[in-house]
Amino acid sequence: MIGLISATAAGASARDRLATAWPGRTRVYDGPVREAVERAFAECDQLVCFLATGATVRLLAPLLADKSTDPGVVCVDEAGRYAVSLLGGHGGGANSLATEVASTLSATPVITTATDAKGIPGLDTLGLPFEGAVAAVTRAMLDGAPVTLRADTVWPLPPLPPNVTAGVAGGVPATTTRPTGPTAHAPQGVPTPSAPGTVRPDATLLVSDRVIPLGSADVVLRPPSLVVGVGASRGVGVDEVYGLVVDVLRDAGLSALSVGELATVDAKADEPGIGGAAAELGVPVRTYPAGVLASVDVPNPSDAPLAAVGTPSVAEAAALAAAGRGGELLVPKRKSSPRGRPAMATCAVVRRAPRGRLAVVGLGPGARDLVTPRAVAELRRASVLVGLDQYVDQIRDLLRPGTRVIESGLGREEERARTAVAEARAGHAVALIGSGDAGVYAMASPALAEAADDIEVVGVPGVTAALAAAAILGAPLGHDHVSISLSDLHTPWEVIERRVRAAAEADIVVTFYNPRSRGRDWQLPKALALLAEHRTATTPVGVVRNASRPDGTSHLTTLARIDPTTVDMMTVVTVGNTATREIAGRMVTPRGYRWQSEGAR
């Protein structure tokens, strides 16, 4: 919940605008300001104070306890010009809140956190638990000092600055020994395993699920790479399950911060001991039917769980099932050892294979203000960007320093799709870009045809060329409509013609993509002729080139008067149906099948 506090009528006006814009997210605190701040600070995750920063600092000072638990605080000035991230920029989410408040109130966000100001991801914003000298390593990253990245395996991190270089292959050192030898460089944001026998620099960033002694300038990020399978007798206590898990992890040299979930059989889903242990670890519980677990090949099957719940293995099978393809059994089934009574719990630990992330991002029709905030966030999250060279140029300034860019020219779409999937499969955070919406005549289709379930795939929608052109023309897509590509490079013309005929007979508004090129100059006239068999010569036709871009053009014509020679690959052509009209120079298709008034004719 976001607490809103104001002291003046002007502040209350801006406060109420925010409350109206964010229903259910905010709570207004009235009354004396000091008391309102104290109550909001105690009850809310974040605060927006419509007060001077100095006054807010004085009110907050006695309340501050710890940066990991204090709420994030944003200050908005009396005139509503600035949204200042005052407290808890990362941990409390104040930086992102300031940006969101500024967008809602048409203000300017003020963020002074050094990493944000320099476009470097903060180590406490990566979504991974961390240990060590965060301030020292962050300072080294900001100062351009050498920082070495060492990882047990590749994990999808955002791009890191150029002074963060990866060590050579071999693994995170598990002792405090400072080896000697050469180091190798790798693309930024790409964790490469590092070997014993290499020099430890002044600052080191480690990615590992193992227990590692840390120096004064070391930080270790804990990926959620471990799955703990748990079997238990009915009525097992929380202490027995939790104690077993902690002991097993400690003995194996593994960090509890890297446990992503507990896994068990469906029959134990409501077992308080398992749920309580998961709560202690701060992770969810995943359950599987006994039949699923019975099909998992395990090294230590047993008759006891088979008789009790219908599967010869719970702990090992559940952990392996949850880890998925490539899971490695690190700790076989182990029983608890309570004093004076039989064991009531078992557990096993599996390391899941790194799961890369592929974001397929639509950039919209070309105008920067039509690139969605979600698309920008994914571009800044990715350590690897794959795209057509001209699209990369459009958004290069949005990328974080250190982003590895893989670009190629026209005609290499399938190669780009394969490359993006391969990079994600290698464990990286990848953004594959396309114009408009990446799922419409763009990169999502070939990429997802290559992708399996071993990577995470996220689709980011974008404004399509058809929608951008329609907004310029008026409202031609007010009723049923279809988009058809006239390019026969991948689709036989016979198939395209059949689709055009179907749209013509069904009286559906049609937007033609890829309508005409130097080598394909007859398809558009042919498609228009097919539509003309079912529509009058005066049917409105909109022709838009480079929709939303500075050099964009548009004009409204008719089915009889359109000149195909004015159309190229940067153009979309929208042909109305029998109800579409030109009204005040705009192309309009009614929402209903009949006009609502004679005046509309």
Secondary structure as UniProt FT lines:
FT   STRAND          2..6
FT   HELIX           9..21
FT   TURN            23..25
FT   STRAND          26..29
FT   HELIX           33..43
FT   STRAND          46..50
FT   HELIX           53..60
FT   HELIX           61..63
FT   TURN            67..69
FT   STRAND          72..76
FT   TURN            78..79
FT   STRAND          82..87
FT   TURN            91..92
FT   HELIX           94..105
FT   STRAND          108..110
FT   HELIX           114..117
FT   TURN            118..119
FT   HELIX           123..125
FT   STRAND          130..132
FT   HELIX           134..143
FT   STRAND          147..151
FT   TURN            162..163
FT   STRAND          164..166
FT   TURN            188..189
FT   TURN            196..197
FT   STRAND          203..207
FT   TURN            216..217
FT   STRAND          218..221
FT   STRAND          226..232
FT   TURN            234..235
FT   HELIX           238..251
FT   TURN            252..253
FT   HELIX           256..258
FT   STRAND          259..265
FT   HELIX           266..268
FT   TURN            269..270
FT   HELIX           272..281
FT   STRAND          285..288
FT   HELIX           290..294
FT   HELIX           303..309
FT   HELIX           315..323
FT   TURN            325..326
FT   STRAND          328..335
FT   TURN            339..340
FT   STRAND          345..351
FT   STRAND          357..362
FT   HELIX           368..370
FT   HELIX           373..381
FT   STRAND          384..388
FT   HELIX           389..395
FT   HELIX           396..398
FT   TURN            401..402
FT   STRAND          404..408
FT   TURN            410..411
FT   HELIX           413..425
FT   TURN            426..427
FT   STRAND          429..434
FT   TURN            438..439
FT   HELIX           444..450
FT   TURN            453..454
FT   STRAND          456..460
FT   HELIX           465..473
FT   STRAND          474..475
FT   TURN            476..477
FT   STRAND          481..485
FT   HELIX           493..505
FT   TURN            506..507
FT   STRAND          509..513
FT   TURN            518..519
FT   HELIX           523..532
FT   TURN            533..534
FT   TURN            537..538
FT   STRAND          540..545
FT   TURN            547..548
FT   TURN            550..551
FT   STRAND          553..558
FT   TURN            559..561
FT   HELIX           564..566
FT   TURN            569..570
FT   STRAND          571..575
FT   TURN            578..579
FT   STRAND          581..583
FT   TURN            584..585
FT   STRAND          586..588
FT   HELIX           598..600
//
